[in-house]
């Protein structure tokens, strides 16, 4: 029984990943959400760079209130940006999973409508993020760091469905968190397998590409500097693109997993989605 149910979880996760990939193929513009998210996160980083240097946030020499406030605000803004665009992505993916044809505007509008809840959840996530970071601090001993890592993994799984809950239900951030944890109890297998699987698959591709590009760059630089630089630029762009695809796929997976968990629609039902025209060019 246990082996069979684990096998079923693997099979279901694979179906959910396939459904997510077909959503991404039919709506390539969904990749714009992680792009916008990255740009906004860089803007936040640039905004905070000076105050962080000023308050010595990263010098690690003891605690100062100014530094702590700036660090919290930085985490809060980063999380707010990431969660906002993730909500937009999930909203758009949900429209596709329900048989609609989402636009960029649909996703952003849905995220804007839920902005207060998103900001509330960003505050919770920022607080937890700071605490986890403090535990993983290299000054701590090995056991504390391990506990920090373990709690980090648990928090990632427990909060994986918060954004789909926020997008689909008109609830506040704390209720969304409770709901995500309740859904985790039902879908922990698919949640963990999908998350780890997507991460591992992209990690392997990433590693393979880095090796290939290193060899190519080495060869190219021995021919000419400009050719070498061209290869390096191509490598960076390829790896960035890979990261964007992974972020988009992961967001869509959370939307698909939420639908499976709440509507008990099996991923086979997703296979019946109108994704047959997914490969045809958009008119």
SULQUI-V255447 format. One record per run of one state. SS is the DSSP state (alpha for helix, beta for strand, coil for the rest). FROM is the first residue (numbers start at 1). LEN is the number of residues. If there is no record, write none. Layout:
# SULQUI-V255447
ss->SS from->FROM len->LEN
ss->SS from->FROM len->LEN
This chain:
# SULQUI-V255447
ss->coil from->1 len->1
ss->alpha from->2 len->25
ss->coil from->27 len->1
ss->alpha from->28 len->27
ss->coil from->55 len->10
ss->alpha from->65 len->33
ss->coil from->98 len->6
ss->alpha from->104 len->10
ss->coil from->114 len->1
ss->alpha from->115 len->21
ss->coil from->136 len->6
ss->alpha from->142 len->17
ss->coil from->159 len->3
ss->alpha from->162 len->7
ss->coil from->169 len->4
ss->alpha from->173 len->51
ss->coil from->224 len->1
ss->alpha from->225 len->39
ss->coil from->264 len->3
ss->alpha from->267 len->5
ss->coil from->272 len->4
ss->alpha from->276 len->4
ss->coil from->280 len->4
